[in-house]
Amino acid sequence: MKNTIFTGAAIAIITPMNADGSINYEKLGELIDFQIENHTDAVVICGTTGEASTMTDEEHLECIRFAVERTAQRVPVIAGTGSNDTSYAVELSKEAEAVGADGLLLVTPYYNKTTQSGLIAHFTAVANAVNIPIILYNIPGRTGMNMDVATVKELAKHPNIVAVKEASGNISYAAKLIAECGDMIDVYSGNDDMIVPIMSLGGKGVISVLSHVLPKETHDMVQLCLDNNFAEAAKLQIKYLDLINNLFIEVNPIPVKAAVNMMGMGAGPCRLPLCEMSEEHKAVLRASMEKHGLIK
């Protein structure tokens, strides 16, 4: 087995914005500190939840650099550097390594997509260009691409490819993935509603959105799984299921930014094309947050 980047609950952290749409680094630093103080085990910066797709190259690298400096080696920093352009993903990944990222999160190519052979060539090109570990990111609902289990098994032969963030929502696929590749590669849940199911099959943790509002509870749920106390972990999974679902009542990260704003933590707006959450959905989310004592 290769070295594990992290075990536990990682935060797929939002990127706080000022009213004019610029990045609010002061608030980003506060959120990172809040997460670490509440036992979050790793920080994933510039992922889907971080709105990396609307960042300039300069912003993208500055966010990674800032996260590395702010965490100050308290927890690993994993940088989202995926692209549908392999040469761009290679260069961005090399730059993320240069500014101190501990690992990389690479989403499958989107829009132009590719074949399974193309996936192997794409990820291998990035893995050959860096010296830090890589988490593959399987999220077909966003990209229109699903990695075959055989593709993951082939990629797992590369020493720098160490894990998969599995966000297909298909527990049958997750089971096959762990059965075929679990001794070669770590698997993290990419969905908060599947933390316990995936970990019961041998997953190493979660890359979470729920952690924004319940960092300690998310960490505790994962730790209970790691301690083989799945009965207690399942109670937490069920207890927070309404909140987990309502954090995705609109396109991520619209609801989680609204939730963080409701808590007075200054997430600011999303960048277009993501827009303000509807009042109807805000009311549903607010009710869940009140139920769990997050706001009054």
For each residue, the residues with C-beta under 8 A, 3 or more apart:
1: 4 183 184
2: 133 159 162 184 185 186
3: 133 162
4: 1 7 162 163 186 204
5: 42 76 78 102 103 133 135 162 163 186
6: 10 41 42 75 76 78 204 205
7: 4 41 204 205 226
8: 40 41 42 205 219 222 223 226
9: 39 40 41 205 206 208 211 215 218 219 221 222
10: 6 40 41 42 43 44 78 188 205 206 207 208 211
11: 35 40 42 43 44 207 208 211 212 215
12: 44 47 48 49 50 207 208 209 211
13: 28 31 32 35 43 44 45 47 49 50 67 212
14: 31 49 50 51 212 253 256 257 260 267
15: 23 28 46 50 51 52 55 63
16: 23 24 27 28 31 260 266 267 268
17: 21 22 23 24 267 268 269 270 271
18: 21 22 23 24 268
19: 268 269
20:
21: 17 18 269 271
22: 17 18
23: 15 16 17 18 28 55 59 62 63
24: 16 17 18 27 28 266 268
25: 28 29 62 66
26: 29 30
27: 16 24 30 31 265 266 267 268
28: 13 15 16 23 24 25 31 32 63 66 67 70
29: 25 26 32 33 66 70
30: 26 27 33 34 265 266
31: 13 14 16 27 28 34 35 212 260 265
32: 13 28 29 35 36 43 67 70 71
33: 29 30 36 37 70
34: 30 31 37 38 215 265
35: 11 13 31 32 38 40 43 211 215
36: 32 33 39 40 43 71 74 75
37: 33 34
38: 34 35 215 216 219
39: 9 36 215 216 219 220
40: 8 9 10 11 35 36 43 75 211 215 218 219
41: 6 7 8 9 10 75 205 219 222
42: 5 6 8 10 11 75 76 77 78
43: 10 11 13 32 35 36 40 67 71 75 76 77 78
44: 10 11 12 13 47 50 78 79 80 105 207
45: 13 50 63 64 67 77 78 79 80
46: 15 50 52 55 60 63 64 79 80 81
47: 12 13 44 50 52 80 105 137 207
48: 12 52 53 80 107 139 142 252 253
49: 12 13 14 209 252 253 256
50: 12 13 14 15 44 45 46 47 63 80 253
51: 14 15 54 55 253 270 271 274
52: 15 46 47 48 55 60 63 80
53: 48
54: 51 271 272 274
55: 15 23 46 51 52 59 60 63
56: 59 60
57: 60 61 92
58: 61 62
59: 23 55 56 62 63
60: 46 52 55 56 57 63 64 92
61: 57 58 64 65 92 95 96 99
62: 23 25 58 59 65 66
63: 15 23 28 45 46 50 52 55 59 60 66 67
64: 45 46 60 61 67 68 77 79 96 99 100 101
65: 61 62 68 69 99 100
66: 25 28 29 62 63 69 70
67: 13 28 32 43 45 63 64 70 71 77 79
68: 64 65 71 77 99 100 101
69: 65 66 72 100
70: 28 29 32 33 66 67
71: 32 36 43 67 68 74 75 77
72: 69
73:
74: 36 71
75: 6 36 40 41 42 43 71
76: 5 6 42 43 102 103
77: 42 43 45 64 67 68 71 100 101 102 103
78: 5 6 10 42 43 44 45 101 102 103 104 105 135
79: 44 45 46 64 67 93 96 101 103 104 105
80: 44 45 46 47 48 50 52 104 105 106 107 137
81: 46 89 92 93 96 104 105 106 126
82: 89 105 106 107 108 109 137
83: 86 88 89 92 109
84: 109 110 111 112 113
85: 88 89
86: 83 89 90 109 121 122 125 126
87: 90 91
88: 83 85 91 92
89: 81 82 83 85 86 92 93 106 122 125 126
90: 86 87 93 94 125 126 129
91: 87 88 94 95
92: 57 60 61 81 83 88 89 95 96
93: 79 81 89 90 96 97 104 106 126 129 130
94: 90 91 97 98 129 130
95: 61 91 92 98 99
96: 61 64 79 81 92 93 99 101 104
97: 93 94 100 101 104 130 131 132
98: 94 95
99: 61 64 65 68 95 96
100: 64 65 68 69 77 97
101: 64 68 77 78 79 96 97 104 132
102: 5 76 77 78 132 133
103: 5 76 77 78 79 132 133 134 135 162
104: 78 79 80 81 93 96 97 101 126 130 132 133 134 135
105: 44 47 78 79 80 81 82 134 135 137 165 207
106: 80 81 82 89 93 123 126 134 135 136 137
107: 48 80 82 110 137 139 142 143
108: 82 113 119 136 137 138 139 140 143 145 146 147
109: 82 83 84 86 112 113 114 118 119 122 143 145
110: 84 107 113 142 143 144 145
111: 84 144
112: 84 109
113: 84 108 109 110 143 144 145
114: 109 117 118 119 122 145
115: 118 119
116: 119 120 147 148 150 151
117: 114 120 121
118: 109 114 115 121 122
119: 108 109 114 115 116 122 123 145 147 151 155
120: 116 117 123 124 151 154 155
121: 86 117 118 124 125
122: 86 89 109 114 118 119 125 126
123: 106 119 120 126 127 134 136 155 158 161
124: 120 121 127 128 155 158
125: 86 89 90 121 122 128 129
126: 81 86 89 90 93 104 106 122 123 129 130 134
127: 123 124 130 134 155 158 160 161
128: 124 125 158 160
129: 90 93 94 125 126
130: 93 94 97 104 126 127 134 160
131: 97 160
132: 97 101 102 103 104 160
133: 2 3 5 102 103 104 160 161 162 163
134: 103 104 105 106 123 126 127 130 160 161 162 163
135: 5 78 103 104 105 106 162 163 164 165 188 207
136: 106 108 123 147 152 155 161 163 164 165
137: 47 80 82 105 106 107 108 164 165 167 190
138: 108 146 147 152 164 165 166 167 168 190
139: 48 107 108 142 143 165 167 168 190
140: 108 143 144 145 146 168
141: 167 168 169
142: 48 107 110 139
143: 107 108 109 110 113 139 140
144: 110 111 113 140
145: 108 109 110 113 114 119 140
146: 108 138 140 168 173
147: 108 116 119 136 138 151 152 164
148: 116 151 152
149: 152 153 173 176 177 180 181
150: 116 153 154 180
151: 116 119 120 147 148 154 155
152: 136 138 147 148 149 155 156 164 177 180 181 185
153: 149 150 156 157 180 181 184
154: 120 150 151 157
155: 119 120 123 124 127 136 151 152 158 161
156: 152 153 161 181 184 185
157: 153 154 184
158: 123 124 127 128 155 161
159: 2
160: 127 128 130 131 132 133 134
161: 123 127 133 134 136 155 156 158 185
162: 2 3 4 5 103 133 134 135 185 186
163: 4 5 133 134 135 136 185 186 187 188 204
164: 135 136 137 138 147 152 177 181 185 186 187 188
165: 105 135 136 137 138 139 188 189 190 207
166: 138 173 174 177 187 188 189 190 198 203
167: 137 138 139 141 189 190 191
168: 138 139 140 141 146 173 174
169: 141 191 194
170: 173 174
171: 174 175 194 197 198
172: 175 176
173: 146 149 166 168 170 176 177
174: 166 168 170 171 177 178 187 189 194 197 198 201 203
175: 171 172 178 179 201
176: 149 172 173 179 180
177: 149 152 164 166 173 174 180 181 182 187
178: 174 175 181 182 187 198 201 202 203
179: 175 176 182
180: 149 150 152 153 176 177
181: 149 152 153 156 164 177 178 184 185 187
182: 177 178 179 185 187 201 202
183: 1
184: 1 2 153 156 157 181
185: 2 152 156 161 162 163 164 181 182
186: 2 4 5 162 163 164 203 204
187: 163 164 166 174 177 178 181 182 198 201 202 203 204
188: 10 135 163 164 165 166 198 203 204 205 206 207
189: 165 166 167 174 192 194 195 197 198 199 203 205 206 207
190: 137 138 139 165 166 167 206 207
191: 167 169 194 195
192: 189 195 206 208 209 210 218 240 244 247
193: 237 241 244 245
194: 169 171 174 189 191 197 198
195: 189 191 192 198 199 206 208 218 221 222 225 233 237
196: 199 200 221 225 230 233 234 237
197: 171 174 189 194 200 201
198: 166 171 174 178 187 188 189 194 195 201 203 206
199: 189 195 196 202 203 204 205 206 222 225 226 230 233
200: 196 197 203 225 230
201: 174 175 178 182 187 197 198
202: 178 182 187 199
203: 166 174 178 186 187 188 189 198 199 200 206 225
204: 4 6 7 163 186 187 188 199
205: 6 7 8 9 10 41 188 189 199 222 226
206: 9 10 188 189 190 192 195 198 199 203 218 222
207: 10 11 12 44 47 105 135 165 188 189 190
208: 9 10 11 12 192 195 211 212 218
209: 12 49 192 212 247 248 252 253 256
210: 192 213 214 217 218 240 243 244 247
211: 9 10 11 12 35 40 208 214 215 218 219
212: 11 13 14 31 208 209 215 247 256 259 260
213: 210 243 247 256 259 260 263 289 294
214: 210 211 217 218 240 243 292 294
215: 9 11 34 35 38 39 40 211 212 218 219
216: 38 39 219 220
217: 210 214 220 221 236 240
218: 9 40 192 195 206 208 210 211 214 215 221 222
219: 8 9 38 39 40 41 211 215 216 222 223
220: 39 216 217 223 224 236
221: 9 195 196 217 218 224 225 233 236 237
222: 8 9 41 195 199 205 206 218 219 225 226 233
223: 8 219 220 226 227
224: 220 221 227 229 230 232 233 236
225: 195 196 199 200 203 221 222 228 229 230 233
226: 7 8 199 205 222 223
227: 223 224
228: 225
229: 224 225 232 233
230: 196 199 200 224 225 233 234
231: 234 235
232: 224 229 235 236
233: 195 196 199 221 222 224 225 229 230 236 237
234: 196 230 231 237 238
235: 231 232 238 239
236: 217 220 221 224 232 233 239 240
237: 193 195 196 221 233 234 240 241
238: 234 235 241
239: 235 236
240: 192 210 214 217 236 237 243 244 292
241: 193 237 238 244 245
242: 245 246 288 291
243: 210 213 214 240 246 247 288 289 291 292
244: 192 193 210 240 241 247 248
245: 193 241 242 248 249
246: 242 243 249 255 281 284 285 288
247: 192 209 210 212 213 243 244 252 255 256 259 285
248: 209 244 245 252 255
249: 245 246 255 281 284 285
250: 254 255 277 278 281
251: 254 274
252: 48 49 209 247 248 255 256
253: 14 48 49 50 51 209 256 257 270 274
254: 250 251 257 258 270 274 275 276 277
255: 246 247 248 249 250 252 258 259 277 281 285
256: 14 49 209 212 213 247 252 253 259 260 267
257: 14 253 254 260 261 267 268 269 270
258: 254 255 261 262 267 277 282 285
259: 212 213 247 255 256 262 263 285 289 294
260: 14 16 31 212 213 256 257 263 265 266 267
261: 257 258 264 265 266 267 268
262: 258 259 285 286 289 294 295
263: 213 259 260 289 294 295
264: 261
265: 27 30 31 34 260 261
266: 16 24 27 30 260 261
267: 14 16 17 27 256 257 258 260 261
268: 16 17 18 19 24 27 257 261
269: 17 19 21 257 276
270: 17 51 253 254 257 274 275 276
271: 17 21 51 54 274
272: 54 275
273:
274: 51 54 251 253 254 270 271
275: 254 270 272
276: 254 269 270
277: 250 254 255 258 281 282 285
278: 250 281 282
279: 282 283
280: 283 284
281: 246 249 250 255 277 278 284 285
282: 258 277 278 279 285 286
283: 279 280 286 287
284: 246 249 280 281 287 288
285: 246 247 249 255 258 259 262 277 281 282 288 289
286: 262 282 283 289 290 295
287: 283 284 290 291
288: 242 243 246 284 285 291 292
289: 213 243 259 262 263 285 286 292 294 295
290: 286 287 293 294 295 296
291: 242 243 287 288
292: 214 240 243 288 289
293: 290
294: 213 214 259 262 263 289 290
295: 262 263 286 289 290
296: 290
